[in-house]
């Protein structure tokens, strides 16, 4: 019995000869099914791989968007922290403007970095108590009643370190030298704003920060009680106040241990 097959006739235009190719039927069937499978694979590839390739092309732009959102989120966190600090400062300012004296409950809660504490200013017209010439710091630098909104915090926690005390008073309040000495520095600082740094005998120094106006210059000789600046809110500050420090040999000391309230 003759094996069944398929004859393929190939005729080239302009050529008188015709070529015939005879293949077994099973080879033809295998080839036909193989071609069908290849076509299906190609169609399936583009049907499924197309969206994947499209999404892959979006990856760089998505990464840029994620980076932008991370930056925006960091800014939101910074703004939230700033709002929290502003709220705390606002509450302290409300206490200051309202003139509320500290209560027994305040004392039981203990001192806090922004808790308003009343302090006594020096009585006006008491110029006779000041020494002549250079002298260590021994006098309160303000003549008006203020509120200590922040005390000294040691350097154990750098994020909370605070070298002096902050006294909230109205802007433009005269700032007096706590002792006689020489103006070591007078200028502007990113944190202290307008400031005066005085050098006193025995290695003492006093710092007066966040001023609105300076009334002395570097190298000036000042006496105890002399007005050297006017209070303000320059530098890193949220409300008018005086930042006051006492130092000795480069080490920060507690001002309240040297300069008594009302003296």
Order of alpha helices (4+ residues) and beta strands (2+ residues): beta-beta-alpha-alpha-beta-beta-beta-beta-beta-beta-beta-beta-beta-beta-beta
